[in-house]
Amino acid sequence: MATLSDAELLAQVKAGIGITDSYQDATLAIYIADAKAFIQDAGVSEAVVNSDAAVGCILRFVIDTWDYGNGSGTLSDIFRMRLIQLTRKDDSDVQAAQSSSDDDSL
């Protein structure tokens, strides 16, 4: 698992949704922050939340809750399953992946 910056995470979420311009960046940043807080509150470490392993879960949260206020923003089964999987990962998974990618760059 590689650690992602906020800008890298935003770019991946936008790609997943199909947004190519920056007009929704501020709104998406709020949704992403909410997703990260929700996932951490479920017991996932900050290191895992900020890694590429969490991108799909964060993307799913954004898609599930992005309903423009129509009241149907419920979390999907796939989000819930992915969240459960993330709770099984820990900081050592991120550190091991970082070490491996650092070795690959030599």
Steps between C-alpha positions, in 0.01 A plus 500: 500500500632838405425816697304755299500877532168682515553615140566142381191373681288779355627417149413131545152575633437739212615235251269246662202732473594624155563863592772658289488866605571667833161667553394235759834473681392687814179298530683173439761591762220532758355161402847340508573645845164367624575157350843487663353599839223240467749227409736594785208506745428141392845403625722528192838656575591837357787343305265258325240772437769709332625211286398383156324203665222735614437677166219268392325526836532879505376520140202278584414721802511812281282339231254364758457833678519735199127543448459877480273502805230271366510294819603166350865509614531153648819300520518202265575140586825518303611797714420307816684188382804702396499683835502167686797389288689821579453446874714185460799700370742683724791743483750221441324420169562858386859505626580167331363626169692827536824311565440277201432794267808682636710191420351484149613855428867420565 
